[in-house]
């Protein structure tokens, strides 16, 4: 299976960068219109969140997702530097540099916006160029083992380390201690209820992961909310949406308030760029251990 993905990467590598959006549009049409993978769920989520034109935005999201797949295969096949097509804007570079200068590392409340894999590779290259510490992404492993291995190897070759739930905290501590950056997704359902706080996401009751704010508080590291978008020319713009500095004694009140504020910052971005976010997630369900309780499901508004 890994050999298959490497072959696909070599095939996409022969395409000019400008052609990848057309290839991505075909991939997106197959996934969203022909196979209709979670298409009804995507449109329902857009509609219930008050996003106008759910159907066109759904089509645009699938195109974006297909383009992201084509771009990542192209990146791997060419061995290219992700910074050629994914750049941190000037304001965000200044905010990131200022946060790193504190010497405690930084925690990035990241999101599934635009091409998050290319964003991670570009961020890792940027930190390396600055002489900062390593870049670690705390994420779930993919169920398809061959794809997971290909994905991990491709990211690792570009300076992105991945950590699963089992060894995450020890590695987070090491990376922040060396002045690096740790990215933790803020736009997924938390794995466990104890990692979550109930709030509102895109106008609907939801569980929000407070792990990024908890890690920032524990290590006294700045928390930066980040997101990316693809422009009409296919170039990626990475931005810091908000910065939160933990006080010396950041307790549960700070963690919860920061979690709500970070989620609100991402909400604003998603409403401005609805086609750039991964609406495929079942974002408004309860954490898995609690899904068996109909009463709790009703209380948090799960679909």
C-alpha positions as CSV (number, residue, x, y, z in Angstrom):
1,X,0.0,0.0,0.0
2,X,2.9,2.4,0.8
3,X,4.3,1.6,-2.7
4,X,1.0,2.6,-4.2
5,X,0.9,6.0,-2.5
6,X,4.6,6.6,-3.5
7,X,3.6,5.8,-7.1
8,X,0.7,8.3,-6.9
9,X,3.1,10.9,-5.5
10,X,5.4,10.4,-8.4
11,X,2.5,10.7,-10.9
12,X,1.3,14.0,-9.4
13,X,4.8,15.3,-9.3
14,X,4.9,15.7,-13.1
15,X,2.0,18.2,-13.0
16,X,2.6,21.9,-12.8
17,X,1.4,23.5,-9.5
18,X,-1.3,25.4,-11.3
19,X,-2.9,22.2,-12.6
20,X,-3.5,20.7,-9.1
21,X,-6.7,22.6,-8.5
22,X,-8.2,21.0,-11.6
23,X,-7.1,17.6,-10.5
24,X,-8.4,18.4,-7.0
25,X,-11.8,19.4,-8.5
26,X,-12.1,16.0,-10.1
27,X,-11.2,14.2,-6.9
28,X,-13.7,16.4,-5.0
29,X,-16.4,15.8,-7.5
30,X,-15.9,12.0,-7.2
31,X,-16.0,12.1,-3.4
32,X,-18.7,14.7,-2.9
33,X,-21.0,14.4,-5.9
34,X,-20.5,10.9,-7.3
35,X,-19.9,8.9,-4.2
36,X,-21.6,11.5,-2.0
37,X,-19.3,10.7,1.0
38,X,-21.1,12.3,4.0
39,X,-22.6,14.8,1.6
40,X,-26.0,15.0,3.4
41,X,-24.2,15.5,6.7
42,X,-22.0,18.2,5.3
43,X,-24.9,20.2,3.9
44,X,-26.9,19.7,7.1
45,X,-24.0,21.0,9.2
46,X,-23.6,24.1,7.0
47,X,-27.3,24.8,7.1
48,X,-27.7,24.3,10.8
49,X,-24.7,26.6,11.4
50,X,-26.4,29.4,9.5
51,X,-23.9,29.3,6.6
52,X,-25.6,30.6,3.4
53,X,-25.7,28.5,0.2
54,X,-25.0,25.1,1.8
55,X,-24.9,23.2,-1.5
56,X,-22.4,25.5,-3.2
57,X,-20.2,25.7,-0.1
58,X,-20.3,21.9,0.2
59,X,-19.1,21.5,-3.4
60,X,-16.4,24.0,-2.7
61,X,-15.3,22.1,0.4
62,X,-15.0,18.9,-1.5
63,X,-13.0,20.6,-4.2
64,X,-10.7,22.1,-1.5
65,X,-10.3,18.7,0.1
66,X,-9.5,17.1,-3.3
67,X,-7.0,19.8,-4.0
68,X,-5.3,19.3,-0.7
69,X,-4.8,15.6,-1.5
70,X,-3.3,16.5,-4.9
71,X,-1.0,19.1,-3.4
72,X,0.3,16.8,-0.7
73,X,1.1,14.1,-3.2
74,X,2.8,16.7,-5.4
75,X,4.8,17.9,-2.5
76,X,6.0,14.4,-1.6
77,X,6.7,13.4,-5.2
78,X,8.7,16.5,-6.0
79,X,10.4,16.7,-2.6
80,X,9.6,20.4,-2.7
81,X,9.8,23.0,0.1
82,X,6.2,23.6,1.4
83,X,7.1,27.3,1.9
84,X,7.1,27.8,-1.9
85,X,3.3,27.7,-1.7
86,X,2.4,28.1,2.0
87,X,3.5,31.2,3.8
88,X,2.9,32.7,7.2
89,X,1.7,36.3,6.8
90,X,3.9,39.2,8.1
91,X,1.7,40.0,11.1
92,X,1.5,36.3,12.1
93,X,5.3,35.9,11.7
94,X,5.8,38.7,14.1
95,X,3.3,37.2,16.6
96,X,4.9,33.8,16.3
97,X,8.4,35.2,16.7
98,X,7.4,37.2,19.8
99,X,5.8,34.1,21.4
100,X,8.9,31.9,20.7
101,X,11.2,34.6,22.2
102,X,9.7,33.9,25.6
103,X,11.7,30.7,25.7
104,X,8.8,28.4,26.8
105,X,7.9,27.1,23.4
106,X,4.5,27.7,21.9
107,X,1.2,25.8,21.7
108,X,-0.7,26.1,18.4
109,X,-4.5,25.5,18.6
110,X,-4.6,24.2,15.0
111,X,-7.5,23.4,12.8
112,X,-8.5,21.4,9.7
113,X,-8.6,24.4,7.4
114,X,-7.3,24.5,3.8
115,X,-4.4,22.2,3.4
116,X,-3.4,21.5,7.0
117,X,-0.6,19.0,6.0
118,X,1.1,21.6,3.8
119,X,0.7,24.1,6.6
120,X,2.4,21.8,9.1
121,X,5.3,21.2,6.7
122,X,5.7,24.9,6.1
123,X,5.5,25.7,9.8
124,X,8.2,23.1,10.5
125,X,10.5,24.5,7.8
126,X,9.9,28.1,9.2
127,X,10.8,27.1,12.7
128,X,14.0,25.3,11.5
129,X,15.0,28.4,9.5
130,X,14.6,30.5,12.6
131,X,16.7,28.1,14.7
132,X,13.8,27.3,16.9
133,X,13.0,23.9,18.5
134,X,11.2,21.0,16.9
135,X,7.7,20.9,15.6
136,X,5.3,18.3,17.0
137,X,1.7,17.6,16.0
138,X,-0.5,15.7,18.4
139,X,-3.0,13.8,16.3
140,X,-4.9,10.6,15.8
141,X,-3.4,7.8,13.7
142,X,-5.1,6.9,10.5
143,X,-6.9,3.6,10.4
144,X,-5.5,2.6,7.0
145,X,-2.0,1.4,8.0
146,X,-0.4,1.8,4.6
147,X,-1.7,5.4,4.2
148,X,-0.8,6.2,7.8
149,X,2.8,5.0,7.3
150,X,3.1,7.0,4.0
151,X,1.7,10.1,5.7
152,X,3.9,9.8,8.7
153,X,7.1,9.2,6.7
154,X,6.2,12.2,4.4
155,X,5.7,14.5,7.2
156,X,8.7,13.3,9.2
157,X,10.9,13.9,6.1
158,X,9.8,17.6,6.3
159,X,10.5,18.1,10.0
160,X,7.0,17.3,11.3
161,X,6.9,14.8,14.2
162,X,3.6,13.1,15.1
163,X,2.5,11.9,18.5
164,X,-0.5,9.8,19.4
165,X,-2.4,9.8,22.7
166,X,-0.1,7.2,24.3
167,X,3.2,9.1,24.3
168,X,1.9,12.7,23.7
169,X,2.5,14.3,27.0
170,X,6.1,13.2,27.4
171,X,7.0,14.4,24.0
172,X,5.0,17.7,24.4
173,X,7.0,18.4,27.5
174,X,10.3,17.7,25.7
175,X,9.4,19.9,22.7
176,X,8.2,22.9,24.7
177,X,11.2,22.5,27.0
178,X,13.5,22.9,24.0
179,X,11.7,26.0,22.7
180,X,9.7,24.3,20.0
181,X,6.1,24.3,18.9
182,X,3.3,21.8,19.6
183,X,0.2,21.8,17.4
184,X,-3.0,20.4,18.9
185,X,-6.3,20.3,17.0
186,X,-9.1,22.4,18.5
187,X,-11.8,21.6,16.0
188,X,-12.5,18.0,16.7
189,X,-14.6,16.2,19.3
190,X,-12.4,15.6,22.3
191,X,-11.5,11.9,22.9
192,X,-12.6,12.0,26.5
193,X,-15.2,14.1,28.5
194,X,-12.6,15.1,31.0
195,X,-10.6,16.8,28.3
196,X,-13.7,18.8,27.2
197,X,-15.8,21.8,28.2
198,X,-19.3,22.4,26.9
199,X,-19.7,25.5,24.8
200,X,-21.0,26.7,21.4
201,X,-19.4,26.0,18.1
202,X,-20.8,27.8,15.0
203,X,-24.0,28.5,16.9
204,X,-24.6,25.0,18.1
205,X,-24.0,23.4,21.5
206,X,-20.8,21.3,21.4
207,X,-17.9,19.8,23.4
208,X,-14.7,21.8,23.0
209,X,-11.3,20.3,23.6
210,X,-9.5,22.2,26.4
211,X,-6.2,20.2,26.0
212,X,-4.4,23.0,24.1
213,X,-5.2,25.6,26.8
214,X,-4.4,23.0,29.5
215,X,-0.9,22.3,28.0
216,X,-0.3,26.1,27.6
217,X,-1.2,26.7,31.2
218,X,0.8,23.8,32.6
219,X,4.0,24.9,30.7
220,X,3.3,28.6,30.8
221,X,3.6,28.7,27.0
222,X,1.8,31.1,24.8
223,X,-1.3,29.7,23.0
224,X,-1.7,30.7,19.4
225,X,-4.9,30.0,17.4
226,X,-3.9,29.3,13.8
227,X,-5.7,28.7,10.5
228,X,-5.0,28.6,6.8
229,X,-6.8,29.5,3.6
230,X,-6.1,28.9,-0.1
231,X,-6.5,31.9,-2.4
232,X,-7.7,32.0,-6.0
233,X,-4.3,31.3,-7.3
234,X,-3.9,28.2,-5.2
235,X,-1.4,29.8,-2.8
236,X,-1.8,29.2,1.0
237,X,-1.8,31.9,3.7
238,X,-1.2,30.8,7.2
239,X,-2.4,33.1,10.0
240,X,-2.4,33.5,13.7
241,X,-5.9,34.4,14.7
242,X,-5.4,35.1,18.4
243,X,-2.7,34.9,21.1
244,X,-3.3,34.0,24.7
245,X,-0.6,34.4,27.4
246,X,-1.1,32.2,30.5
247,X,-0.6,34.0,33.8
248,X,1.8,32.6,36.4
249,X,-1.0,30.7,38.1
250,X,-3.3,29.7,35.3
251,X,-6.1,27.6,36.7
252,X,-9.3,26.0,35.4
253,X,-11.0,29.4,35.0
254,X,-8.3,30.6,32.6
255,X,-8.2,27.3,30.8
256,X,-12.0,27.3,30.2
257,X,-12.1,31.0,29.3
258,X,-9.2,30.6,26.8
259,X,-10.8,27.5,25.3
260,X,-14.0,29.4,24.6
261,X,-12.1,32.4,23.2
262,X,-9.9,30.2,21.0
263,X,-12.9,28.4,19.6
264,X,-14.7,31.7,19.0
265,X,-11.7,33.0,17.0
266,X,-11.8,29.9,14.8
267,X,-15.6,30.2,14.4
268,X,-15.2,33.7,13.0
269,X,-12.6,32.4,10.5
270,X,-14.8,29.5,9.4
271,X,-17.8,31.8,8.9
272,X,-15.6,34.0,6.7
273,X,-14.2,31.1,4.7
274,X,-16.7,28.2,5.0
275,X,-15.4,26.3,2.1
276,X,-11.9,26.1,3.8
277,X,-13.0,24.0,6.8
278,X,-13.5,20.2,7.0
279,X,-17.2,20.0,7.5
280,X,-16.9,16.2,7.2
281,X,-16.3,15.9,10.9
282,X,-19.3,14.9,13.1
283,X,-18.3,18.0,15.1
284,X,-21.4,18.2,17.3
285,X,-21.6,14.7,18.7
286,X,-20.6,13.8,22.3
287,X,-17.2,12.2,23.2
288,X,-17.3,8.5,22.6
289,X,-17.6,7.3,26.2
290,X,-20.7,9.4,26.7
291,X,-22.6,8.8,23.4
292,X,-24.6,5.9,25.0
293,X,-26.6,8.4,27.2
294,X,-29.6,9.7,25.2
295,X,-30.2,12.3,28.0
296,X,-26.7,13.7,27.7
297,X,-26.9,13.6,23.8
298,X,-30.0,15.8,24.1
299,X,-28.4,18.1,26.6
300,X,-25.4,19.0,24.3
301,X,-27.5,19.0,21.2
302,X,-25.9,16.2,19.3
303,X,-27.6,15.5,15.9
